[in-house]
Amino acid sequence: MASRGRILIVDDEANARAALSEILQDEGYITETAADGFKALGKLEDFAPDVVLTDVKMPGLDGISFMEKAKAASPLTVFVVMTAFGTISNAVVAIKKGADNYLTKPLDFEALSAVVERAMEKARLLQETRTLRDRLRERNAFRHIVTDDAGMKAILEVVAQVGPSKASVLITGESGTGKELLAEAICAASPRADKPLVRLHCAALSESLLESELFGHERGAFTGAVSRREGRFKQADGGTLVLDEIGEIPLGTQVKLLRFLQERAFERVGGNETLKVDVRVIAATNKDLAAEIKKGAFREDLFYRLNVISIELPALRDRKGDIPQLAAFFLGRYAEENGKRYVESFSEEAARLLASHAWPGTVRELETVIERAVVRCDGPVIEKKHLPPSIVPEGEREGPPPIPGSTIADLERHAILKTLEACGGSTSKAALILGISTRKVQYKLHEYGQLERPEP
């Protein structure tokens, strides 16, 4: 017969423990017993009870104090307290402290059966809710991370593992690989998902402003400090602080950041009060911090504090199989945002060009290209003509270059080649029409790879 659940019985009376255990086992429950609150705490992790039946009055650690400690360690466990009939006030206190129900001694076994059954049902509901919430959190954490790449899937597995922890995480990778997105996924996969997520781009601030942003400042700490200001660490208390471009932090600020990571304490700029907060730090950088350490630009001890968990994001050129999925994802997003839901797909030629491009700007570059193509597209299909010249190899470019996003060099090349074509290949006629020298036309043709360099 399948077990109906696990029950821990806590009572200092041996006969009462044994009788309760036997009755509940007969009803199909798995039971464990403990003679006092301290022994019961030691059995919580190994036995993992769904329900705890605890006496209120016990020597050492009483039932209510035990329950408060146990709920902190095992929040999904349901507690039922047992108390003598003449001390119902104890049961009222227990209910206020988080007990689900109470039983009076001597126990009525029919009441015991009904109360335990209700408690077990609540325990199952709590566990199912937690499972659903965890699944939803994981799904939400990865909802904007589109991949079929084996390496990226391995990274997402790491995210799922480290998300629930408090460990600091260092995310490295080229600009545009999605480091901030991964930081958000780690936060979303953690118990801090509903707490503050605070971001700071460290490269955009001077040292003095950076310290003020991180730690806050007191009134009068510097010119313009007209009132006290809380920093990002205080704002993120209980949640997560994402420090982007951590490799740009000056050495002086690195010392103060190291102290926070070691002690979880800091002072506002210009202040003496020591503040303590509970903040998880996720750092990101496109720099090689090991090389920065060798140059003396980054503290080795800070690196080790930040690098508890290390995740390196690959560039898009190293996960080219993801380009079609990512392109389709961005197409859907920007078609929706720009009121162009009729834009639905890519032509074969456009898809080929996207797949073959080197993407030096990685995912961010792809996103920008797709957004611009959607804006320029006036039909259901994005075609080659909607892509910027940088995506189309020179030999495949045709038609007037797109003005939005085109460089002066692109426009000049188009003008020279089309004028030359209209003049039957005559550089002198093309030069006359364009208002430039024949020699310049010839040099440009050489630059485009269509003519040997002219004699000087």
C-alpha positions in Angstrom: 0.0 0.0 0.0 1.3 3.5 -0.9 2.3 5.7 1.9 -0.2 8.5 2.8 2.6 10.8 3.9 5.4 11.3 6.5 4.6 12.4 10.1 7.1 13.4 12.8 5.8 13.0 16.3 7.4 15.1 19.0 6.5 14.3 22.6 8.5 13.9 25.8 6.1 11.1 27.0 7.4 7.8 25.6 4.1 6.0 25.8 2.2 8.8 24.0 4.8 8.8 21.2 4.6 5.0 20.8 0.8 5.0 20.8 0.5 7.8 18.3 3.1 6.3 16.0 1.3 2.9 16.0 -2.1 4.5 15.3 -0.9 6.6 12.4 1.1 3.7 10.9 -2.1 1.7 11.0 -3.7 4.4 8.9 -1.0 4.2 6.3 1.4 7.0 7.3 5.2 6.7 7.7 6.2 8.0 11.2 9.3 9.0 13.1 9.4 10.1 16.7 11.5 12.5 18.9 11.6 13.0 22.6 12.1 16.8 22.6 12.4 19.8 20.3 16.2 19.6 20.0 16.1 15.9 18.8 13.2 16.8 16.5 15.3 19.5 14.8 18.0 17.0 14.1 15.5 14.7 12.3 13.9 17.3 10.1 16.4 17.2 7.2 16.8 13.4 7.0 13.2 12.5 7.6 11.6 15.4 5.7 8.2 15.2 7.3 5.1 16.4 5.6 3.4 17.0 8.9 4.7 17.5 12.4 2.6 16.6 15.5 4.3 18.3 18.5 3.4 18.6 22.1 3.5 22.2 23.5 4.9 21.6 26.9 8.3 19.8 26.8 11.5 20.3 28.7 14.4 22.0 27.0 13.0 23.4 23.8 9.2 23.7 24.1 6.8 22.9 21.2 6.2 26.5 20.1 9.9 27.5 20.1 10.7 24.2 18.3 8.0 25.0 15.7 9.4 28.5 15.0 12.9 27.1 14.4 11.5 24.2 12.4 9.4 26.4 10.1 12.4 28.4 9.2 14.3 25.2 8.2 11.3 23.4 6.6 8.8 26.0 5.4 6.6 23.5 3.5 6.0 21.4 6.6 2.6 21.7 8.3 2.5 21.8 12.1 -0.2 20.5 14.5 0.3 21.2 18.2 -1.0 19.0 21.0 -1.9 20.6 24.4 -3.7 19.7 27.6 -7.4 20.7 27.6 -6.8 23.2 30.4 -4.1 25.1 28.5 -6.0 26.1 25.3 -4.3 29.5 25.4 -1.1 27.7 24.4 -2.8 26.4 21.3 -3.9 30.0 20.4 -0.4 31.2 20.7 0.8 28.3 18.5 -1.8 29.2 15.8 -0.6 32.8 15.8 3.0 31.5 15.5 2.1 29.5 12.4 0.6 26.2 13.5 -2.1 24.9 11.2 -4.3 23.3 13.8 -4.3 21.9 17.4 -5.5 18.9 19.3 -6.3 18.7 23.0 -5.1 15.9 25.3 -6.3 13.3 26.0 -6.5 12.9 22.3 -9.8 12.0 20.5 -8.6 9.5 17.9 -11.4 10.4 15.4 -10.4 14.1 15.7 -6.8 13.0 15.4 -7.5 11.2 12.1 -9.5 14.2 10.6 -6.9 16.8 11.7 -4.0 14.8 10.4 -5.7 14.2 7.1 -6.4 17.9 6.6 -2.9 18.8 7.5 -1.5 16.2 5.0 -3.7 17.6 2.3 -2.4 21.1 3.0 1.1 19.9 2.9 0.6 18.4 -0.5 -1.0 21.6 -1.8 2.0 23.6 -0.5 4.4 21.2 -2.2 2.5 21.3 -5.5 2.4 25.1 -5.4 6.1 25.2 -4.8 6.8 22.8 -7.7 4.5 24.9 -10.0 6.1 28.1 -8.9 9.6 26.7 -9.5 8.7 25.5 -12.9 7.1 28.8 -13.7 10.2 30.7 -12.4 12.5 28.5 -14.5 10.4 29.0 -17.6 10.2 32.8 -17.0 13.9 32.9 -16.3 14.7 31.6 -19.8 11.8 33.0 -21.8 14.1 35.5 -23.7 17.0 33.1 -24.1 16.5 31.4 -27.4 18.8 28.5 -28.1 19.3 25.0 -29.5 23.1 25.2 -29.0 24.5 22.5 -26.8 26.9 24.9 -25.1 24.2 27.4 -24.4 21.9 24.6 -23.0 24.8 23.6 -20.7 25.0 27.2 -19.5 21.3 27.3 -18.8 21.6 24.1 -16.7 24.3 26.0 -14.7 21.9 28.9 -14.2 19.2 26.5 -13.0 21.7 25.1 -10.5 23.2 28.3 -9.2 20.0 30.4 -9.3 18.7 29.2 -5.9 22.1 29.8 -4.2 23.5 33.0 -2.7 26.9 32.7 -4.5 28.3 35.6 -6.4 28.5 35.0 -10.2 30.9 36.4 -12.7 29.6 36.4 -16.3 32.2 37.0 -19.1 31.9 37.3 -22.8 32.1 39.8 -25.7 29.9 42.8 -25.8 26.5 41.9 -27.2 26.5 38.3 -26.1 23.6 38.7 -23.6 25.4 39.0 -20.3 22.7 41.2 -18.7 20.0 38.9 -20.0 21.7 35.9 -18.3 22.1 37.9 -15.1 18.3 38.5 -15.1 17.8 34.8 -15.7 19.9 33.9 -12.7 17.8 36.3 -10.6 14.5 35.0 -11.9 15.6 31.4 -11.1 16.3 32.4 -7.5 14.2 32.8 -4.3 15.0 36.5 -4.8 12.9 36.7 -8.0 10.3 38.9 -6.3 12.9 41.1 -4.6 14.7 44.1 -6.1 16.9 43.6 -9.1 19.2 46.6 -9.3 21.6 47.3 -12.1 24.7 49.6 -12.4 26.9 50.2 -15.5 30.3 50.7 -13.8 32.1 52.1 -16.9 29.8 55.1 -17.3 30.8 56.9 -14.0 33.8 58.6 -12.5 35.3 57.1 -9.3 33.5 59.5 -6.9 30.2 59.1 -8.6 30.6 55.4 -8.8 31.1 55.1 -5.0 28.1 57.4 -4.4 26.0 55.2 -6.7 27.1 52.0 -5.0 27.2 53.0 -1.3 25.1 56.2 -1.2 26.2 59.4 0.4 25.4 61.7 3.4 24.3 65.2 3.1 27.3 67.5 2.5 29.6 64.7 1.6 30.6 66.6 -1.6 29.5 69.6 -3.6 25.9 69.1 -4.7 25.1 66.5 -2.0 22.2 68.5 -0.6 20.6 65.4 1.1 21.3 61.9 2.1 21.0 59.4 -0.8 20.8 55.6 -0.6 23.1 53.7 -2.9 22.4 50.7 -5.1 23.4 48.2 -2.3 20.8 49.6 0.0 18.2 49.7 -2.8 19.0 46.0 -3.6 18.6 44.8 0.0 17.1 41.4 0.0 17.6 41.1 -3.8 20.3 41.2 -6.5 22.7 43.8 -7.7 24.1 43.4 -11.2 27.4 45.2 -11.8 28.0 45.5 -15.5 31.5 46.2 -16.8 33.1 45.3 -13.5 36.5 45.4 -15.1 36.2 49.2 -15.3 36.0 49.8 -11.6 38.9 51.9 -10.2 41.3 50.2 -7.7 40.1 52.4 -4.9 36.5 51.4 -5.3 37.6 47.8 -5.8 38.9 47.8 -2.2 35.5 49.0 -0.9 33.6 46.5 -3.0 35.9 43.7 -1.7 35.1 44.7 1.9 31.4 44.5 1.1 31.7 41.0 -0.4 33.7 39.9 2.7 31.6 41.5 5.4 28.3 42.5 3.7 28.9 45.9 5.3 29.7 49.4 4.1 29.4 53.1 4.9 27.8 55.8 2.9 30.2 58.3 1.3 30.9 61.0 4.0 29.2 58.8 6.7 30.3 56.8 9.8 27.3 54.5 10.2 28.1 50.9 9.2 25.2 49.4 7.2 24.6 45.7 6.6 22.5 44.4 3.8 21.6 41.1 2.2 22.5 41.5 -1.5 23.6 38.9 -4.1 26.1 40.3 -6.5 26.3 39.3 -10.2 29.1 40.9 -12.1 29.7 41.0 -15.8 32.6 42.0 -18.0 33.9 41.8 -21.6 37.5 42.1 -20.3 40.0 39.3 -19.5 40.2 39.9 -15.7 43.2 37.5 -15.4 45.1 39.7 -17.8 43.9 42.8 -15.9 45.3 41.3 -12.7 48.7 40.8 -14.3 48.7 44.5 -15.4 47.8 45.5 -11.9 44.5 47.0 -13.0 42.3 44.5 -11.1 42.7 43.1 -7.6 43.2 39.3 -7.5 41.4 39.0 -4.1 38.3 40.8 -5.5 38.4 38.5 -8.6 38.2 35.4 -6.4 35.3 36.9 -4.4 33.4 37.7 -7.6 34.3 34.5 -9.4 32.6 32.0 -7.1 30.6 30.8 -10.1 32.0 31.6 -13.5 29.9 31.6 -16.7 31.4 32.5 -20.1 28.9 33.3 -22.9 29.9 32.3 -26.4 29.8 34.8 -29.3 27.1 34.3 -31.9 29.6 33.2 -34.5 30.3 30.2 -32.2 26.6 29.2 -32.0 25.5 29.9 -35.6 22.8 27.2 -35.4 20.9 29.6 -33.2 20.7 32.4 -35.8 17.4 31.3 -37.5 15.7 31.0 -34.1 17.0 34.3 -32.8 16.1 36.1 -36.0 12.6 34.7 -35.9 12.3 35.8 -32.2 13.4 39.3 -32.9 11.2 39.5 -36.0 8.2 38.7 -33.8 9.1 41.1 -31.1 9.7 44.1 -33.4 6.8 43.4 -35.7 4.6 43.6 -32.6 6.3 46.7 -31.3 6.1 48.5 -34.6 2.6 47.6 -35.5 3.8 45.4 -38.4 2.3 42.0 -37.5 2.0 41.3 -41.2 5.8 40.9 -41.4 6.1 37.2 -40.9 9.2 35.6 -42.3 12.5 35.9 -44.2 13.1 35.2 -47.8 15.5 32.3 -48.5 18.2 34.8 -49.7 17.8 37.0 -46.6 18.0 33.9 -44.3 21.1 32.7 -46.1 22.8 36.1 -45.6 21.9 36.2 -41.9 23.2 32.7 -41.4 26.5 33.4 -43.2 27.4 36.7 -41.6 30.2 36.8 -39.1 28.3 38.9 -36.5 31.2 40.8 -34.9 28.6 42.5 -32.7 27.1 39.1 -31.7 23.5 38.9 -30.6 23.0 42.6 -30.1 24.1 43.3 -33.7 21.6 40.6 -35.0 18.8 42.2 -32.9 19.6 45.7 -34.4 19.7 44.3 -37.9 16.3 42.6 -37.6 14.7 45.6 -35.9 15.9 47.8 -38.8 14.7 45.3 -41.4 11.3 45.1 -39.8 10.9 48.9 -39.8 11.9 49.0 -43.5 9.8 46.1 -44.6 6.5 46.9 -46.2 5.3 43.3 -46.9 5.1 39.9 -45.2 8.6 38.9 -46.1 12.0 40.4 -45.1 14.2 40.4 -48.2 17.8 41.1 -49.0 17.0 44.7 -49.9 15.8 45.3 -46.3 19.2 44.2 -44.8 21.9 46.8 -44.3 24.9 46.8 -46.7 27.2 45.4 -43.9 25.3 42.1 -44.1 25.4 41.7 -47.9 28.7 40.8 -49.5 29.9 43.5 -52.0 29.5 41.3 -55.0 25.8 40.7 -54.1 24.7 44.3 -53.4 22.2 45.7 -55.9 19.7 48.5 -56.2 19.8 51.8 -54.5 21.5 51.6 -51.1 19.1 52.2 -48.1 19.6 55.7 -46.8 18.8 54.9 -43.2 21.9 53.4 -41.7 24.0 53.6 -44.8 27.5 55.1 -44.5 28.9 57.8 -46.7 31.2 55.2 -48.2 28.2 53.0 -49.1 26.5 55.9 -50.9 29.7 56.9 -52.7 30.3 53.4 -53.9 26.7 53.1 -55.2 26.9 56.4 -57.0 30.2 55.6 -58.7 29.3 52.0 -59.8 25.8 52.9 -61.1 27.1 56.0 -63.0 29.9 54.0 -64.5 27.4 51.3 -65.6 25.2 54.0 -67.2 28.3 55.3 -69.1 29.2 52.0 -70.5 32.3 51.7 -68.3 33.9 55.0 -69.3 35.6 56.4 -66.2 36.1 59.8 -67.8 32.4 60.2 -68.6 31.5 58.9 -65.1 33.9 61.4 -63.6 32.4 64.2 -65.6 28.9 63.4 -64.5 29.9 62.9 -60.8 32.0 66.1 -60.8 35.2 64.3 -59.6 38.5 63.5 -61.3 38.9 60.4 -63.5 41.8 59.4 -61.4 39.6 59.3 -58.3 37.1 57.1 -60.1 39.9 54.8 -61.0 41.3 54.7 -57.5 37.8 53.9 -56.1 37.4 51.1 -58.6 40.7 49.7 -57.5 39.5 50.0 -53.9 36.3 48.0 -54.9 38.5 45.3 -56.5 37.2 46.1 -60.0 40.3 47.7 -61.5 44.1 47.4 -61.3 45.7 50.4 -59.5 46.2 53.2 -62.1 49.6 54.5 -62.9 50.5 57.6 -60.9 
